[in-house]
Amino acid sequence: MSYERDRRGANESYKGDPYAYMSKEKPYALYVHGMGSGAKSGTKSSLGHYLDGYEWLSPELPVEPEEAMAILEDYVNVFSPTLIAGTSLGGLYLLYLDAPEAVKVAINPTYNIETTLRRIGYGKHPYHCEREDGATEYTIDEPLVKRYMALRDQRTPRAAKRMVALFSTDDELVGREPAKQNAAALQRLGYEIHWCDKFGHRLNQPAAKLLSKILLGW
């Protein structure tokens, strides 16, 4: 499981001691992937390239929203990440993580999740990267959409030390008008809103570089 992988990988001297990772010199950053992705997403590498002052963690998440949130809450409690970045659905999840001392970065967050999922379409869809659990596809249906809506509507967004949202001006998956609506929702929650014309729905190197400039102030 990715939790055990990350706990062991956090410190080479780990030999069954659950607190061995505490001696790691770099602070932890948590990357939260989107629905059609997994722990092996290349986005974590792009973020780590420009934000290399962190030890990056990326748990693999199931499609079920409450199960995914339970894993993320466990990571936050165990690793205390000082930076939490999420793309797409991951940008929605991070809104509800209780990490007041962290910096939160939502990248093309799908706040109006029902609009995006219905736009993608019901049925089976392939994952965009190899999954640790071996799954090759996932299914979207109306009951799942409603469970995502319930997660959003029944949970309280949690404030953080700094809250940043980066949106593409040409998000081919979400669409321009829905992206504007998502940005307006996050602005109401207190997020700094930034726009970029160098990427689509998925984060690329130019957008990751811009994000590092926003966060590091250079």
URMOLIN-V275556 format. One record per residue. RES is the residue in one letter. SS is DSSP state (H for helix, E for strand, C for the rest). Layout:
BEGIN
RES_SS + RES_SS
END
This chain:
BEGIN
M_C + S_H + Y_H + E_H + R_H + D_H + R_H + R_H + G_H + A_C + N_C + E_C + S_C + Y_C + K_C + G_C + D_C + P_C + Y_C + A_H + Y_H + M_H + S_H + K_C + E_C + K_C + P_E + Y_E + A_E + L_E + Y_E + V_E + H_C + G_C + M_C + G_C + S_C + G_C + A_C + K_C + S_C + G_H + T_H + K_H + S_H + S_H + L_H + G_H + H_H + Y_H + L_C + D_C + G_C + Y_E + E_E + W_E + L_E + S_C + P_C + E_C + L_C + P_C + V_C + E_C + P_H + E_H + E_H + A_H + M_H + A_H + I_H + L_H + E_H + D_H + Y_H + V_H + N_H + V_H + F_H + S_C + P_C + T_C + L_E + I_E + A_E + G_E + T_E + S_C + L_H + G_H + G_H + L_H + Y_H + L_H + L_H + Y_H + L_C + D_C + A_C + P_C + E_C + A_C + V_E + K_E + V_E + A_E + I_E + N_C + P_C + T_C + Y_C + N_C + I_H + E_H + T_H + T_H + L_H + R_H + R_H + I_H + G_C + Y_C + G_E + K_E + H_E + P_E + Y_C + H_C + C_C + E_C + R_C + E_C + D_C + G_C + A_C + T_C + E_E + Y_E + T_E + I_E + D_C + E_H + P_H + L_H + V_H + K_H + R_H + Y_H + M_H + A_H + L_H + R_H + D_H + Q_H + R_C + T_C + P_C + R_C + A_C + A_C + K_C + R_E + M_E + V_E + A_E + L_E + F_E + S_E + T_C + D_C + D_C + E_C + L_C + V_C + G_C + R_H + E_H + P_H + A_H + K_H + Q_H + N_H + A_H + A_H + A_H + L_H + Q_H + R_H + L_C + G_C + Y_C + E_E + I_E + H_E + W_E + C_E + D_C + K_C + F_C + G_C + H_C + R_C + L_C + N_C + Q_H + P_H + A_H + A_H + K_H + L_H + L_H + S_H + K_H + I_H + L_H + L_H + G_C + W_C
END
